[in-house]
Amino acid sequence: MEAMGTRPPRSGLLLLALVLGLGGCGRGGDQSRRETPVVAAAVPGDTGSAWELVYDLEIEGDADLYVISSAEATPRRLSESPGYDGMGRFTPDGTRIIFSSERTGNWQLFEIAPEGGEARRIRVNQATEYQADPSPDGTTLAFLTNLDGPERLVTMDLGSGALRELVRHGNRTIFGNPSWSPDGGQIAFSSNWRIGHQVYVIDLGTEEVRRISDLMSGGCEPRFMPDGRLCWVDRGHLGGSRSHLVARDLGTGEEEVLVDWPALNYDPAFSPDGTEIAFASNITGEYAIYRQRLADGQAWRVTFGPGSARYPDYRPTP
């Protein structure tokens, strides 16, 4: 969740995921104004690529999905329901957004068209099910569930509805943020199993699980990049009010810091062409969405106004 990526819903489940872990993946800490990097406002005429993002906006304890793009600078509200709607992920064809919602009283999975309309419930049960990520071919959904036992990572075939349990770490384990590799062969996730919140990858062919984050720093919110590298949130050794977004080549082990602003930086997402990262940062005191070009670090602020903006995701290119 942070769950990898986690928010603080009334259920408290996602908040707990944040505060557990070596190095700490929690989002607390100083919210005061910091030294702000040079950031331009995102407007249709900026020099970045064409883009469209879905994100969460939380105002006075209620969160809904919004869409904003380079062609439509005014945010458009996509969902409206009591509680939390959030953690949206576009399907690979860009025609739907899979999201998690508390509208039924507990976390469940829904989908909605990016243009709006009625949300459709994907599964119906009394379990907590959330943080879904569609596979690159659009046939399978990875998500977290506690149906029939402790929380675990599963996949579901969207044609048949068949479930496959991938990882179960223990009765008190909290998982977070499943993310498919571009080739569909691996899923990254976070877990607080035994040694604090760490980033792991499971090979879907062999079901071998390996830890990716460094033992003494931990990590959360893993997200595969289009080039196959894995990005995650690293708060190890940085103090209580800072986090970096780092990327690692899983083959060579080479690591790069993508975002090192003096703030809490979370929720990495990547443009379809791999040239940009979108993320949430509290650099000005409240979480807002930013885009940053990877080649030169040029950044643009995307969201403005009251409320905490989180969990961006780029719409795939048609």
TIVEXZA-460017 format. One record per residue: residue in one letter; x, y, z of N, C-alpha, C in turn. Coordinates in steps of 0.05 Angstrom, whole numbers, plus 32768, in hexadecimal, padded with zeros to 4 digits. Example, Ala and Ser with C-alpha at 12.3 -4.5 7.8 and 13.67 -1.06 7.14 Angstrom:
2
A81087F8E809C80F67FA6809C81087FBE809C
S81017FD3808E81117FEB808F81028001809D
This chain:
318
M80117FE98000800080008000801280188000
E8017802880088027803880178012803B8029
A80098036801C8006801C801F80128018800B
M802080098002803480157FF7802380237FEF
G801D80337FE9801A804B7FF0800480508001
T8004805A80187FED8059802B7FE180748030
R7FC7807580347FBB808E803D7FB180898058
P7FA7809E80677F9D809980817F7E80988081
P7F72808280787F55808080777F4A807A8093
R7F30807C80957F24807780AF7F2A805B80B9
S7F2D804880A67F33802D80AE7F4E802B80BB
G7F60803D80B57F7B803D80C17F8E802980B6
L7F85801880A47F968003809A7FAE800D808A
L7FA9802180797FBF802B80697FD2803C8079
L7FC8804A808D7FDA805A809E7FED804780AD
L7FE4803180B67FF5801E80C4800B801480B2
A800580108099801A800780878030801B8084
L802A80348087803E804980848052804A809B
V8048804680B38059804B80CA806A803380D1
L8065801C80C58075800580CB808C800480B7
G80A47FFD80C180B97FF980AE80D3800780B5
L80E97FF980B08103800680B48105801E80A1
G8110803380AB8112804B809B80F8805A809B
G80E2804D80A180C8805A80A380BD80638089
C80A680588082809880628069808080728070
G807D807A80898067808B8092806880A68085
R805180B48085805080CE8079804D80E5808D
G805480DF80A5805180F480B98068810780B7
G806E811580CD8085812780CD807D814480C8
D8091815580C6808E817180C38080817880A9
Q8069818680AB805A818F8093805E81AC808D
S807181B9809A807681D58096808281DB807B
R808181F48072808C81FB805880AA81F68057
R80B381EB804180D081E4803E80DB81F58027
E80F581F28024810281FE800D80F881F07FF4
T80EA81FE7FE380DC81F27FCC80EE81F27FB3
P80F081DB7FA580FF81DB7F8C80F181ED7F78
V80FF81F47F6380F482047F4E80E081F37F3E
V80C681FA7F4080B181EB7F34809E81FE7F25
A809881F77F0C808582087EFD806981FC7EFF
A8055820D7EFB803A82047EFB803581F47EE2
A802681DE7EE4802081CE7ECD800881DA7EBE
V800D81E37EA67FF881EF7E957FFA81E27E7A
P7FE581E47E6A7FE581D77E4F7FFE81DE7E3E
G800A81F57E43802181FD7E32803C81F67E3E
D803D81E67E52805881E07E5D806881CF7E4A
T808181CC7E50809381BF7E3D809681A17E41
G808581967E53808681797E578076816A7E42
S807481507E44806581407E31804781447E37
A8036813D7E23801A813B7E28801481277E3E
W8002812C7E507FFE811A7E667FE1811D7E70
E7FD881087E7E7FBF81077E8C7FC280F77EA5
L7FB981017EBC7FBD80F47ED57FA280F07EE4
V7F9F80DA7EF17F8A80D77F057F9880D97F21
Y7F8B80E47F347F9780E67F4F7F8080E87F64
D7F8880E67F7D7F7580E97F937F7781057F9E
L7F6081107FA67F60812A7FB47F5081277FCD
E7F5D812B7FE47F4F81287FFE7F4A8143800A
I7F31814980107F298162801C7F17815C8034
E7F1F8164804C7F10816080647F0781438068
G7F1A813180647F168115806A7F0881058054
D7F018112803E7EF4810480287F0681068010
A7F0A80EF80027F1C80EF7FEB7F0D80E47FD2
D7F1280F17FBC7F0680E87FA27F1B80E97F8C
L7F1580DC7F767F2780DC7F5F7F2380F47F4E
Y7F3980FF7F437F3881157F317F4A810F7F19
V7F44811C7F037F5481197EEB7F5D81347EE2
I7F7681367ED97F81814F7ECF7F9481487EB8
S7F97815A7EA57FA881547E8E7FB5816D7E82
S7FC881687E707FD5817F7E637FC1818E7E51
A7FAC81817E487F97818D7E377F8081997E48
E7F7E81927E617F68819A7E727F7481A17E8D
A7F7D81B97E917F8C81C17EA97F7B81C27EC2
T7F6081C57EBF7F4E81C67ED67F4881A97EDE
P7F4C81A27EF77F4681867F007F2981807EFC
R7F2381677EF47F08815E7EF17F0281487F05
R7EEE814B7F157EE781387F297EDB811F7F1C
L7EE681087F237EDE80EF7F167ECB80DE7F28
S7ECF80DF7F427EBE80CF7F547EB480E17F6A
E7E9E80D87F767E9280E77F8D7E8380D47F9E
S7E8E80CD7FB57E8180BB7FC87E8B80C07FE4
P7E7C80B97FF87E8780BC80147E9F80AB8018
G7EB180B480297ECA80A4802E7EDF80AA801A
Y7EEF809580147F06809880027F0280897FE8
D7F0780977FD27F0B808B7FB87F2880937FB1
G7F38807F7FAA7F5380877FA47F6480707F9A
M7F7F80757F987F9380637F8F7F8C80587F73
G7F84806A7F617F7C80617F467F9380597F35
R7F8E80457F247FA2803C7F107F9380387EF6
F7F9E80447EE17F9380407EC67F9780247EBD
T7F8480197EAE7F8980007E9F7F9B80067E88
P7FA97FF17E7E7FBD7FF67E697FB280037E50
D7F997FFF7E4A7F8D800C7E327F8280287E38
G7F8480307E517F7C804B7E587F5E80507E59
T7F4E803B7E577F31803E7E567F23803D7E71
R7F3180347E867F2580327EA07F3A80397EB5
I7F3080407ECD7F4080457EE47F3780327EFA
I7F4980217F037F44800F7F1A7F4B801E7F33
F7F38801F7F477F3E802E7F5F7F3380207F78
S7F3C80297F8F7F33801E7FA97F2080327FB6
S7F0B80277FC37EF780397FCE7EEC802D7FE8
E7EE6803F7FFB7ED8803880147EBA803C8012
R7EAF80417FFB7E9380487FF97E8080338002
T7E89801A80047E788004800E7E7B7FFF802B
G7E8D800E80387E93800A80557EAD7FFD805A
N7EB97FF080467ED47FE580487EE17FE8802D
W7EFB7FE6802C7F097FE980127F017FD37FFE
Q7EF87FDC7FE67EF27FCA7FD07EFC7FD77FB6
L7EFD7FC67FA17F087FCF7F887EF17FD77F74
F7EF57FED7F677EE27FF77F537EF17FFF7F3A
E7EE180047F257EED800F7F0D7EDA80257F02
I7EE680387EF47ED6804E7EE97EE480587ECF
A7ED580627EBD7EE0806D7EA47EEE80887EAA
P7F04808E7E9D7F1280A87EA27F0080C07E9B
E7EEC80BC7E8A7EDB80D27E837EC480D57E97
G7EC280C37EAA7EAE80C57EBF7E9880B07EBB
G7E8380B27ECB7E6D809F7EC97E6B808F7EE3
E7E5B807A7EE27E57806A7EFA7E6E80577EFF
A7E7780557F187E8C80427F1F7E8080267F21
R7E8F80127F197E877FF67F1A7E987FE77F2E
R7E8B7FD97F407E997FC97F547EA47FB07F46
I7EBE7FAA7F4B7ECC7F947F3E7EC77F7A7F4C
R7EC77F7A7F677EC27F627F777EAF7F697F8D
V7E9F7F567F967E8C7F5B7FAB7E917F477FC2
N7E9A7F507FD87E9E7F407FF07EA17F528008
Q7EA57F47801F7EA87F5780387EC57F5B8040
A7ED77F54802F7EF47F5680367EFE7F728030
T7F167F7880397F247F9080327F357F898019
E7F2F7F9680037F3E7F927FEA7F447FAD7FDD
Y7F5D7FB17FD77F657FCC7FCD7F807FCB7FC0
Q7F897FE37FB77FA47FE67FAB7FA87FD37F93
A7F987FD77F7F7F997FC57F677FAB7FD17F52
D7FB87FBF7F427FC87FC77F2B7FC37FB47F15
P7FBA7FBE7EFE7FB57FAC7EE77FCF7FA37EDA
S7FCF7F8A7ED07FE67F807EC27FEA7F8F7EA7
P80037F8E7E9C80087F9D7E837FF67F947E6C
D7FED7F7B7E6C7FDB7F727E567FBE7F767E5D
G7FB87F807E757F9C7F867E7C7F8B7F6F7E83
T7F977F577E867F877F3F7E8B7F847F387EA9
T7F967F437EB97F987F3A7ED57F9B7F527EE7
L7F907F507EFF7F927F657F137FA17F5B7F2B
A7FB57F6A7F347FC27F647F4D7FB77F777F62
F7FB27F6C7F7A7FA77F7D7F907FAC7F6F7FAA
L7FA47F7D7FC07FA77F737FDB7F8B7F6C7FE5
T7F8A7F567FF47F707F4D80007F757F3E801A
N7F617F40802C7F617F2F80447F4A7F1C8044
L7F3F7F16802C7F2A7F02802A7F347EE78033
D7F257EDB80457F2C7EC0804F7F477EBE805D
G7F507ED4806A7F697ED280797F777EED807B
P7F917EEC80827FA07F0580847FA57F128069
E7FAD7F2B806A7FB27F3A80517FC77F2C8041
R7FC37F2C80277FD77F1F80157FD47F2B7FF9
L7FE87F257FE97FE97F2E7FCD7FDE7F187FBB
V7FCB7F207FAB7FBE7F0D7F987FBD7F197F7C
T7FB77F087F697FAF7F117F4E7F947F057F47
M7F867F137F367F6C7F097F2C7F6B7F0A7F0E
D7F647EF47F027F5F7EF47EE57F457F037EDF
L7F467F187ED07F2E7F287ECB7F1A7F1B7EBA
G7F217F067EAC7F0E7EF77E9C7EFE7EE37EAC
S7F0C7ED37EBC7EFF7EBE7ECB7EF97EC57EE8
G7F077EDA7EF27F047EE17F0F7F157ECF7F21
A7F257EBD7F167F347EAA7F277F4B7EB97F35
L7F4E7EB37F4F7F637EBF7F607F7B7EAD7F61
R7F927EBA7F637FAB7EAC7F687FBA7EBA7F7F
E7FBE7EAB7F957FCC7EB77FAB7FEA7EB67FA5
L7FF77ECD7FA880147ECF7FA280257ED07FBB
V801E7EE27FCE802F7EE67FE6801D7EE97FFE
R80237ED9801380177EDB802D802D7EDA8042
H80327EF0805080497EF2806180437EED807F
G802B7EED808780257EE980A3800C7EF880AC
N80017EF180C37FE87EFC80CC7FE87F1A80D0
R7FFE7F2680D77FFF7F4380DD800E7F5380C7
T80137F4680B180217F54809C80107F68808E
I801B7F7F8087800D7F938077801C7F96805D
F800E7F918047801A7F93802C80147FAF8021
G80217FB5800A801B7FCE7FFC80237FCE7FDF
N80137FDD7FD080197FE77FB580247FD27FA1
P80157FBE7F99801E7FAD7F8480237FBC7F6A
S80387FB57F5C803E7FC27F42804A7FAD7F2F
W803E7FAB7F1780477F987F0380607FA27EF5
S80727F907EEE80897F987EDD807E7F9B7EC1
P808C7FAB7EB080827FAF7E94807E7F967E84
D808E7F817E8A808B7F687E7B80767F557E87
G806A7F5D7E9D80567F4C7EAA80607F347EB9
G807B7F327EBC80867F1A7EC8808B7F1D7EE6
Q808A7F357EF1808F7F3A7F0D807A7F4E7F19
I80777F4C7F3380677F607F4180777F697F59
A807A7F837F5C80877F8F7F7380727F957F88
F80797F957FA180677F9C7FB780777FA27FCF
S806A7FAD7FE480787FB27FFD806B7FA18013
S807A7F9B802880707F8B803E80807F918057
N80727F91806E80807F96808780877F7C8095
W80897F668086808E7F4C809180AA7F4A809E
R80AA7F4580B880C27F3E80C880D57F5580CC
I80DD7F6380B780F37F7580B980EB7F9280B2
G80D27F9980B580C97FB480AF80C27FB68092
H80B77FCE808A80AD7FD1807080C37FD1805B
Q80C17FBD804980D57FB9803480C87FB68019
V80D77FB9800480CE7FB57FE980D67F9A7FDF
Y80C47F8B7FD380C97F707FC980BF7F6E7FAC
V80C97F597F9F80C07F527F8480BB7F347F83
I80A47F2C7F77809F7F107F7380A07F0A7F55
D80AE7EF57F4E80AF7EEB7F3380967ED97F2F
L80857EDF7F1C806C7ED17F1980707EB57F0D
G80877EB07F00808C7E967EF680957E827F0B
T80A77E8B7F1C80B27E797F3080A67E7E7F4C
E80987E947F4F808C7E9D7F6980A27EA37F7E
E80BA7EA77F7480D07EAE7F8680CD7ECC7F8E
V80D07ED17FA880CE7EEC7FB380E97EF57FBD
R80F17F0D7FB4810B7F187FBE81077F347FC7
R81167F3B7FDD81167F567FE781287F687FD6
I811D7F807FCF812C7F927FBE81387FA97FCE
S81297FB47FE081337FCB7FF081497FC28003
D815A7FD5800A81707FD0801D81657FCB8039
L81707FB8804681657FAF806081637FC58074
M81777FD6807681777FEA808C816880048084
S81608007806B8151801F806481348019805D
G812E8001805581127FFA804F810880098036
G80EE8008803280E28015801B80C5800F8019
C80B6801E8009809A801A8004809280267FE9
E807980227FE1806E802D7FC8807F80277FB0
P8084800D7FAB809380067F928083800B7F79
R809080137F64808380177F4A809780127F34
F80907FFF7F2380A17FF97F0C80A080107EF9
M80B780167EEC80B9802B7ED880B7801E7EBC
P80B0802D7EA880AE80227E8D80C780147E83
D80DF801D7E8D80F880107E8481007FF87E94
G80EE7FF07EA780F37FD77EB681007FDC7ED1
R810A7FF47ED681147FF97EF180FE7FFB7F05
L81057FF87F1F80F17FF97F3480F680127F45
C80E280227F4980E3803A7F5980D480357F73
W80DD80417F8980CF80407FA280D680577FB4
V80C7805A7FCA80CC806F7FDE80E080657FF2
D80F580757FF6810A806E8009810C8085801E
R8107807E803781098091804D8120808B805F
G812F8075805A8145806D806B815A8083806C
H816480898084817A809B8089817480B88082
L815B80BF807C815580DA8073814780EB8088
G813F80DF809E813180EF80B3811380EC80B0
G810580F880C380E880F480C480D7810280B0
S80E1811680A280D08126809180DA81278074
R80E98112806C80F48111805180F280F58045
S80EE80F3802C80F080D9801E80FA80DE8001
H810980CB7FF7811280CC7FDC810380B87FCB
L810180BD7FB180F780AA7F9E810F809F7F8F
V811580867F92812C807A7F87812480657F72
A813680607F5F8131804C7F4A814980397F49
R8144801F7F468159800C7F4581567FF97F2D
D816C7FF47F1F816C7FE07F0A816F7FC57F18
L815B7FB47F15815B7F9A7F24816F7F877F19
G817A7F8C7F01818F7F7A7EF781AA7F827F00
T81B17F9B7EFF81CC7FA47F0681CE7FAF7F22
G81B87FB67F2F81B87FC27F4981BE7FDF7F49
E81C27FEB7F3281C880087F3081B080187F3A
E81B5802C7F4B819F803B7F5781A180597F51
E818B80667F4E818A80827F488174808F7F59
V817A80A77F64816680B67F72815880C87F5E
L813E80C47F5C812E80D37F48812380ED7F54
V811B80EC7F6D811081047F7A811C81067F96
D812A811C7F9C8136811F7FB6812E813A7FC3
W811681447FBD810D815C7FCA810D815A7FE8
P811381707FF68113816F801480F7816E801F
A80E98158801B80CD8155802380C681388023
L80AD8132802980A38116802680998113800A
N80A581027FFA809E80FE7FDE809580E17FDB
Y807D80DE7FD0807080C37FCF806380BF7FB4
D805780A77FB1804580A07F9C805080A37F7F
P806780977F798072809A7F5E8061808D7F49
A805F809A7F328053808F7F1A8062809A7F02
F8061808C7EEC807280927ED5806180957EBC
S806980A97EAC805C80AE7E92806080967E80
P804E80917E6D805080797E5C806A80787E4D
D807580907E45808E80907E3680A7808F7E48
G80A3808F7E6280B9808D7E7580C980A67E79
T80C080BD7E6F80D080D57E7180C980E57E8A
E80B380DF7E9880AA80EF7EAF80A380DD7EC6
I80A680E97EDE809B80DD7EF7808780F07F02
A807080E67F0B805D80F57F1A805D80EB7F37
F805A80FD7F4A805B80F47F66804D81097F78
A804981027F91803E81147FA48054811D7FB7
S805481377FBE806881427FD0805A81567FE2
N806481587FFB805A816C800E806E81838010
I807D81887FFB8092819C7FFB808881B88004
T806E81BE7FFE806381D88006805281D6801F
G805181BF802C804281BC8045802A81AA8042
E801E81A7802A800881958025800D8185800C
Y8005816C800B800B815C7FF47FFE81667FDB
A800F81697FC6800681707FAB8013815E7F97
I8008815C7F7F8013814C7F6A8027815C7F59
Y803D81507F538052815D7F428059814A7F2C
R806381557F16806F81467F00808C814F7EFE
Q809E813C7EF880BA81437EF580C681347EDD
R80D381437ECB80E081377EB580F981297EBE
L80FD81107EB7811381007EC1812E81097EB5
A812E81137E9D8147811A7E8F815581317E9C
D814681457EA58154815D7EB0814981677ECB
G813581597ED6812A81617EF0811681797EEF
Q810F81837ED780FB81987ED580E1818D7EE1
A80D5819D7EF380BD81947F0180A681A87EFD
W808E819E7EFE807681AE7EFC806281A67F12
R805681B97F1F804181B37F32802781B07F23
V8018819B7F2A800081947F1C7FE7819C7F2B
T7FE681987F457FCD819E7F547FD281B67F67
F7FBC81C57F6A7FBC81DD7F7B7FA281DE7F8B
G7FA181EF7F9F7F8981F27FAE7F8981E17FC7
P7F7381E37FD67F7281D47FF07F6F81B67FEB
G7F7981A77FFF7F77818A7FFE7F91817D7FF8
S7F93816480007FAB81547FFC7FA881437FE3
A7FBA81477FD07FB881387FB67FCD81227FB7
R7FC5810A7FB07FD680F27FB27FD180DF7F9B
Y7FE280CB7F997FE080B47F887FDA80B97F6A
P7FEC80C77F5C7FE880CC7F407FED80B37F2F
D7FE080B27F187FE6809D7F057FE180A87EE9
Y7FF480A37ED77FF380AD7EBB7FE0809B7EAB
R7FD180A87E997FC180997E867FD3808F7E70
P7FD180757E697FE2806A7E537FDC80787E39
T7FF080797E287FED80857E0E7FDD80737DFC
P7FC9807E7DEE7FB9806D7DDC7FCA805F7DC7
